[in-house]
Amino acid sequence: MDVGGGGILKVILSVDSVRFPLTGIGRYTYELGKGLQQLGLDRLRFLAGNRLLNNLPQASDELPMAAVPFWKRLVQQNRVAVAAFRLLNPWRKSRSLRGLEDHVLHGPNYSLPPFGGRSVITVHDLSCYVGSHWHPPERVRYLHAEMELALQRASAIITDTEYTRLEVASHFGWPLHRIHAVHLGAGLEFAPRAAEELAPALSALGLAPGAYSLYTGTIEPRKNLVTLLQAYGRLPEATRLRWPLVLAGYRGWKSDDLHHSMQHAQAQGWLRYLGFVPNQTLPMLMAGARLFAYPSHYEGFGLPVLEAMASGVPVVCSNATTLPEVSGGAAAMHDPNDADALFEALRAGLEDQSWRSQARALGLQQAQKFSWAKCARETLAVYKAVAEA
């Protein structure tokens, strides 16, 4: 693939985030890597740690959390250890990149090591700046330090949405022509499915098609699940028991009080917490939901909303940040701090057949505007522009 002057476009994609559990940024990195491979780049390599690979690594669903050593979990919570990692990890990567300055390096997870060639960084959101209270302090300090360095090193920035593009330009004073909004996509596995196709996978989870509401994502403060539980708990008991709320996602930070509330709701019979759901099961779980709820305070994209719409599931979500851009008028929206509005949207979403039919049709139409193939093509265009600059 030629770039300006007849040169060959060479790309290195950092893939440290492709690991268990494959959530958010890991999913983006993996799908982008797959898409770039399918575009037939002459030279595409993957940076994993300080190793350069010719093939995209796979994230295992089978790795138990117990396999994460106790000492490693302690190190991740230690400020001195995190600071040491920040110093050593980029240096190790930089050594591996020597002699490859004719490549474009892409850091898809906020950070870039020192590199003598052109580079691109993806900034998914600015929650660690505009909502630092949603994150552990060590995470905030780490991301602030990494972002500051990466923005000094980057030739261009990619964001997941136009909302974040404008937010990054405003916050950091970057010129808009160097920031590129590239939407994410929903995998082809997220699609409407017949009840008989869903039944085996859902039965293994103790669920039935069309018999539950769903939230998917990490259990952490930014997702605003406290308000979701408050609103869902106000539904008539018969409604809650007929269509219980199912939460699926990795247990995150600052969520102990929320988990106590979840346990109370489970004891009352109207909530199920499944924990992290394997990638092969998630599309079935999504397609089997009667309603998808996503009351998040802040998003860089809101991928589960797109996946729900692609699955033919009506969506209730907040009107915060990027979610109007992604849902495109297909979802019932509410202020993230308004439990009353969320309650009304949930009730209509479960019981109003006219709205449900309309939301399903509009959601499928909106989801067709996004794809991982399109994400890869538009990202490749950014690489070419950077290489030609």
VEXROGU-341359 format. One line per 4 residues: number of its first residue (from 1); their letters; for each residue x, y, z of C-alpha. Coordinates in pm, 1 decimal. Example, Ala and Ser with C-alpha at 12.3 -4.5 7.8 and 13.67 -1.06 7.14 Angstrom:
1	as	1230.0/-450.0/780.0 | 1367.0/-106.0/714.0
This chain:
1	mdvg	0.0/0.0/0.0 | 166.6/318.8/-122.5 | 183.1/647.8/61.1 | 311.0/980.7/-64.2
5	gggi	630.4/956.0/-269.4 | 572.5/590.4/-354.9 | 669.1/463.4/-10.5 | 509.6/161.1/154.2
9	lkvi	286.1/223.3/455.4 | 423.4/38.9/757.3 | 225.5/26.3/1082.4 | 286.0/-92.9/1438.3
13	lsvd	-23.0/-133.3/1657.9 | 29.4/-162.6/2034.2 | -184.0/-450.6/2166.8 | -115.2/-463.6/2541.9
17	svrf	-488.5/-419.1/2609.2 | -576.7/-742.8/2425.3 | -595.8/-953.6/2738.6 | -845.0/-1111.8/2978.5
21	pltg	-1103.0/-976.4/3040.9 | -1152.3/-837.1/2690.7 | -1357.0/-526.1/2768.0 | -1380.6/-174.9/2622.8
25	igry	-1038.9/-70.9/2496.7 | -923.1/-430.6/2460.3 | -1219.1/-504.8/2234.3 | -1148.1/-191.6/2028.8
29	tyel	-780.6/-281.9/1988.4 | -855.9/-641.8/1893.1 | -1126.0/-553.5/1638.8 | -910.6/-276.5/1491.5
33	gkgl	-617.0/-516.8/1456.3 | -839.9/-771.7/1284.0 | -976.9/-508.9/1050.2 | -632.0/-378.4/959.7
37	qqlg	-516.6/-731.9/879.9 | -810.5/-773.0/641.2 | -719.8/-450.7/459.8 | -396.9/-609.5/338.4
41	ldrl	-134.5/-371.6/471.4 | 207.2/-450.0/328.9 | 365.7/-426.2/671.2 | 159.7/-456.4/990.0
45	rfla	314.7/-557.5/1318.1 | 185.7/-575.3/1675.5 | 368.8/-450.0/1985.1 | 292.4/-667.2/2288.6
49	gnrl	498.5/-556.3/2586.5 | 843.4/-519.9/2432.7 | 786.8/-792.5/2170.9 | 701.8/-730.5/1806.2
53	lnnl	460.6/-987.3/1662.3 | 348.2/-1057.9/1308.1 | 9.8/-1193.5/1420.3 | -259.2/-1040.6/1640.2
57	pqas	-265.1/-1208.7/1984.2 | -585.0/-1365.6/2117.1 | -745.1/-1291.6/2454.5 | -853.4/-1602.7/2641.5
61	delp	-1196.7/-1614.3/2803.2 | -1089.9/-1905.3/3017.1 | -825.3/-1731.4/3229.7 | -959.2/-1729.0/3587.0
65	maav	-904.9/-1420.0/3797.1 | -724.3/-1643.9/4045.8 | -451.5/-1677.0/3784.0 | -354.2/-1313.6/3846.0
69	pfwk	-78.8/-1349.5/4109.3 | -143.8/-1193.2/4447.6 | 185.5/-1003.1/4428.1 | 82.8/-850.0/4095.4
73	rlvq	-245.3/-725.9/4237.9 | -55.0/-568.7/4528.0 | 189.3/-402.1/4290.8 | -98.2/-252.1/4089.8
77	qnrv	-222.3/-81.7/4407.9 | 118.8/48.5/4513.7 | 204.1/404.4/4413.1 | 579.8/347.4/4406.7
81	avaa	543.1/28.5/4201.7 | 311.4/199.6/3952.4 | 560.9/485.7/3915.4 | 843.7/237.7/3852.9
85	frll	633.9/60.5/3591.1 | 564.5/394.4/3421.4 | 937.0/456.3/3389.2 | 1051.9/109.5/3287.1
89	npwr	774.7/-2.7/3051.4 | 812.9/278.9/2791.0 | 1191.0/237.2/2797.6 | 1159.6/-135.8/2720.7
93	ksrs	916.9/-64.3/2436.6 | 1137.0/212.0/2298.7 | 1434.3/-24.1/2273.0 | 1221.2/-266.9/2069.8
97	lrgl	1119.8/10.7/1831.2 | 1469.6/125.2/1740.0 | 1532.0/109.3/1366.4 | 1158.0/112.1/1287.4
101	edhv	1120.2/488.1/1251.3 | 978.7/439.8/899.9 | 662.6/291.2/1060.3 | 356.6/468.6/1199.9
105	lhgp	312.2/368.3/1564.0 | -43.5/359.3/1705.4 | -107.4/360.5/2080.4 | -478.2/271.6/2115.9
109	nysl	-486.7/308.8/2494.8 | -388.8/668.5/2584.5 | -12.2/612.3/2589.7 | 290.4/616.8/2359.4
113	ppfg	650.9/517.7/2430.3 | 938.1/737.1/2307.6 | 963.2/680.7/1932.1 | 1157.7/851.6/1654.7
117	grsv	890.0/806.4/1387.2 | 534.7/927.3/1333.2 | 276.2/818.3/1589.3 | -96.8/821.4/1660.1
121	itvh	-275.8/797.9/1994.4 | -638.5/707.5/2060.4 | -803.5/909.3/2337.2 | -1127.9/729.8/2418.3
125	dlsc	-1256.7/975.0/2676.7 | -1147.0/1234.9/2931.4 | -1322.4/1085.4/3232.4 | -999.0/1086.0/3432.6
129	yvgs	-999.6/1466.5/3392.5 | -1367.4/1565.0/3403.8 | -1474.3/1292.1/3648.8 | -1164.1/1189.5/3841.8
133	hwhp	-1382.2/1093.6/4142.4 | -1512.2/798.7/3938.4 | -1166.7/637.0/3932.0 | -910.8/508.2/4183.5
137	perv	-650.4/779.6/4259.2 | -364.1/569.2/4123.5 | -543.7/526.6/3791.3 | -598.9/903.0/3766.1
141	rylh	-234.7/984.4/3838.4 | -115.2/719.8/3594.0 | -343.9/831.9/3310.3 | -265.9/1199.8/3360.6
145	aeme	107.2/1133.1/3341.7 | 76.9/901.3/3040.3 | -154.2/1137.4/2853.0 | 75.6/1435.1/2906.2
149	lalq	369.0/1248.0/2753.9 | 164.8/1088.8/2475.6 | 24.4/1422.4/2362.8 | 377.9/1557.9/2338.0
153	rasa	481.1/1262.5/2122.5 | 175.0/1213.3/1901.6 | 151.9/1330.9/1543.6 | -228.7/1293.8/1549.5
157	iitd	-511.1/1194.1/1782.6 | -800.4/957.2/1714.2 | -1120.1/981.0/1920.8 | -1419.5/747.3/1920.6
161	teyt	-1672.9/1025.8/1860.5 | -1708.9/1383.1/1741.7 | -1811.3/1477.0/2096.9 | -1477.3/1359.0/2233.6
165	rlev	-1291.0/1516.7/1941.0 | -1425.4/1859.0/2038.6 | -1370.5/1788.1/2408.5 | -1004.4/1695.7/2353.6
169	ashf	-944.5/2003.5/2137.8 | -1096.7/2227.8/2401.8 | -926.0/2067.9/2700.5 | -574.2/2038.5/2557.6
173	gwpl	-573.2/2318.2/2300.9 | -502.3/2085.0/2008.8 | -598.2/2200.9/1657.5 | -901.9/2017.4/1525.7
177	hrih	-731.0/1925.4/1197.4 | -495.2/1697.1/1393.7 | -780.8/1518.4/1576.1 | -986.4/1259.0/1388.7
181	avhl	-1319.8/1111.8/1504.6 | -1343.6/743.5/1406.7 | -1655.1/563.0/1526.2 | -1635.8/212.9/1669.1
185	gagl	-1846.6/-76.9/1542.6 | -2052.2/-370.6/1660.8 | -1933.1/-718.0/1567.5 | -2139.5/-918.5/1320.6
189	efap	-2217.5/-1159.0/1604.2 | -2448.2/-892.1/1751.1 | -2766.6/-948.0/1551.6 | -3132.1/-1040.1/1610.7
193	raae	-3173.8/-1408.8/1687.3 | -3468.0/-1646.6/1710.8 | -3572.5/-1770.7/2054.4 | -3484.4/-2130.6/1969.6
197	elap	-3130.1/-2025.3/1881.3 | -3092.6/-1837.8/2209.3 | -3248.2/-2094.2/2440.1 | -2946.3/-2326.5/2500.2
201	alsa	-2701.1/-2048.9/2594.8 | -2955.1/-1862.0/2806.2 | -3076.2/-2176.9/2977.9 | -2720.0/-2238.8/3097.9
205	lgla	-2740.1/-1897.6/3269.7 | -3083.5/-1967.7/3417.4 | -3251.5/-1722.2/3176.9 | -3510.7/-1736.1/2900.2
209	pgay	-3538.2/-1529.3/2579.1 | -3726.3/-1202.5/2625.3 | -3762.2/-1252.8/3000.2 | -3513.7/-1001.9/3143.5
213	slyt	-3373.2/-650.7/3116.5 | -2997.9/-616.5/3071.8 | -2698.4/-399.2/3149.3 | -2347.9/-497.5/3032.2
217	gtie	-2023.1/-329.4/3129.1 | -1779.5/-295.7/3416.3 | -1939.7/-245.4/3757.2 | -1794.1/95.2/3846.6
221	prkn	-1921.4/440.9/3951.6 | -1918.4/609.5/3608.7 | -2181.6/366.3/3482.8 | -2440.1/506.7/3728.4
225	lvtl	-2581.3/170.3/3833.6 | -2694.1/311.9/4168.6 | -2957.0/515.7/3983.2 | -3051.4/213.7/3771.0
229	lqay	-3118.5/3.4/4081.1 | -3319.1/285.2/4238.7 | -3536.8/326.3/3929.3 | -3581.4/-46.2/3865.6
233	grlp	-3669.1/-103.6/4229.6 | -3964.7/134.1/4191.7 | -4127.1/-74.5/3917.9 | -4427.9/-279.1/4031.2
237	eatr	-4318.3/-601.7/4194.6 | -4497.7/-810.5/3932.0 | -4306.2/-628.9/3656.6 | -3969.5/-671.7/3829.8
241	lrwp	-4026.9/-1041.5/3888.3 | -4154.4/-1102.1/3535.7 | -3858.7/-918.1/3378.0 | -3573.4/-915.9/3632.2
245	lvla	-3270.8/-693.3/3581.1 | -2957.3/-880.2/3474.1 | -2615.6/-717.9/3521.8 | -2319.2/-863.9/3333.3
249	gyrg	-1968.3/-730.3/3370.6 | -1634.1/-748.5/3542.0 | -1635.5/-629.3/3904.8 | -1462.1/-293.1/3902.0
253	wksd	-1351.9/-35.1/4155.5 | -1538.0/167.8/4419.8 | -1834.5/-69.3/4394.3 | -1859.9/-239.9/4735.3
257	dlhh	-2173.2/-49.8/4844.0 | -2333.7/-111.6/4506.7 | -2267.9/-485.1/4535.1 | -2441.7/-486.4/4874.2
261	smqh	-2747.4/-326.9/4710.0 | -2728.3/-580.9/4429.2 | -2724.7/-866.8/4679.8 | -3034.5/-723.7/4848.8
265	aqaq	-3215.5/-702.9/4514.1 | -3109.0/-1057.5/4429.9 | -3256.0/-1179.0/4758.7 | -3584.9/-1015.8/4657.9
269	gwlr	-3574.0/-1203.4/4326.6 | -3561.1/-915.5/4078.8 | -3188.8/-894.6/4000.3 | -2921.4/-1131.6/3872.9
273	ylgf	-2548.9/-1053.9/3864.4 | -2362.7/-1277.8/3620.7 | -2012.9/-1132.8/3655.3 | -1793.3/-1132.8/3346.2
277	vpnq	-1963.9/-1311.9/3055.0 | -1742.9/-1485.0/2791.4 | -1731.4/-1331.4/2445.8 | -1905.8/-1625.5/2280.9
281	tlpm	-2199.9/-1595.8/2523.7 | -2241.1/-1218.0/2529.2 | -2414.1/-1182.1/2187.9 | -2672.3/-1442.3/2293.1
285	lmag	-2728.4/-1268.0/2625.0 | -2770.4/-934.7/2445.4 | -3008.9/-1062.8/2178.3 | -3224.0/-1235.9/2439.5
289	arlf	-3296.0/-922.4/2642.4 | -3635.0/-757.2/2639.3 | -3477.1/-419.0/2714.0 | -3123.2/-282.3/2741.8
293	ayps	-3048.8/-14.6/3003.7 | -2738.2/204.7/3007.7 | -2769.2/504.3/3245.4 | -2401.7/607.1/3229.3
297	hyeg	-2280.7/946.0/3352.6 | -2008.9/971.1/3089.3 | -1892.1/775.1/2784.5 | -1626.9/802.8/2518.0
301	fglp	-1854.6/599.8/2288.9 | -2094.7/361.4/2463.9 | -2029.2/40.8/2270.9 | -2291.4/-172.3/2455.6
305	vlea	-2565.1/65.6/2333.1 | -2460.2/2.5/1972.4 | -2437.4/-373.6/2032.9 | -2788.9/-376.3/2179.1
309	masg	-2934.2/-184.8/1884.3 | -2756.7/-418.5/1640.4 | -2916.2/-709.6/1828.3 | -3265.8/-569.5/1777.1
313	vpvv	-3312.6/-483.6/2145.2 | -3489.1/-159.7/2251.0 | -3255.8/72.6/2443.7 | -3303.2/306.6/2738.6
317	csna	-2993.9/516.6/2805.0 | -2884.1/848.3/2948.6 | -2851.0/1159.9/2735.3 | -2497.3/1221.1/2861.5
321	ttlp	-2191.1/1303.7/2649.5 | -2156.2/1071.9/2347.5 | -2469.9/858.3/2384.1 | -2696.5/1081.7/2169.6
325	evsg	-2436.0/1065.9/1891.6 | -2423.3/686.1/1904.2 | -2794.0/612.9/1955.6 | -2903.7/864.6/1689.7
329	gaaa	-3255.2/912.2/1825.8 | -3331.2/539.9/1845.3 | -3317.4/513.6/2227.3 | -3537.6/646.6/2505.9
333	mhdp	-3308.6/894.8/2681.5 | -3303.8/1042.7/3031.5 | -3089.8/1272.7/3242.0 | -2840.0/1044.6/3421.2
337	ndad	-2924.0/1205.5/3757.3 | -3302.1/1176.9/3715.8 | -3418.7/848.2/3866.3 | -3783.9/944.8/3802.9
341	alfe	-3721.9/988.1/3429.7 | -3531.9/658.9/3416.6 | -3817.1/484.3/3598.9 | -4069.6/610.4/3341.6
345	alra	-3844.4/510.4/3051.6 | -3794.8/160.5/3193.9 | -4166.8/112.6/3247.5 | -4250.0/221.6/2893.0
349	gled	-3958.9/20.9/2754.2 | -4091.6/-297.7/2909.9 | -4466.4/-246.8/2855.6 | -4530.2/-11.0/2560.4
353	qswr	-4540.5/-238.9/2257.1 | -4577.0/46.9/2009.7 | -4261.2/218.0/2136.5 | -4075.0/-112.0/2155.3
357	sqar	-4145.9/-191.3/1788.3 | -4040.7/156.5/1680.1 | -3723.8/151.7/1892.9 | -3623.9/-188.1/1757.1
361	algl	-3660.5/-75.3/1394.8 | -3482.0/256.8/1450.4 | -3205.6/86.5/1645.2 | -3133.3/-165.4/1370.9
365	qqaq	-3127.5/117.2/1115.6 | -2889.7/325.0/1329.4 | -2657.0/31.4/1398.2 | -2604.9/-23.9/1025.1
369	kfsw	-2413.8/306.7/1011.6 | -2131.1/159.2/1222.2 | -1893.4/-130.8/1162.5 | -1545.3/-244.2/1263.3
373	akca	-1453.7/-261.4/893.4 | -1540.1/108.0/858.9 | -1344.0/182.1/1177.4 | -1037.5/9.1/1030.8
377	retl	-1066.7/190.7/695.6 | -1097.7/532.4/857.9 | -811.2/457.1/1097.9 | -595.4/353.5/801.8
381	avyk	-674.9/688.3/639.1 | -537.2/861.2/950.5 | -216.7/655.4/928.3 | -174.0/753.2/563.2
385	avae	-229.9/1120.9/638.5 | 27.4/1107.3/918.5 | 279.9/922.2/701.5 | 236.5/1173.3/417.2
389	a	256.8/1483.5/637.5
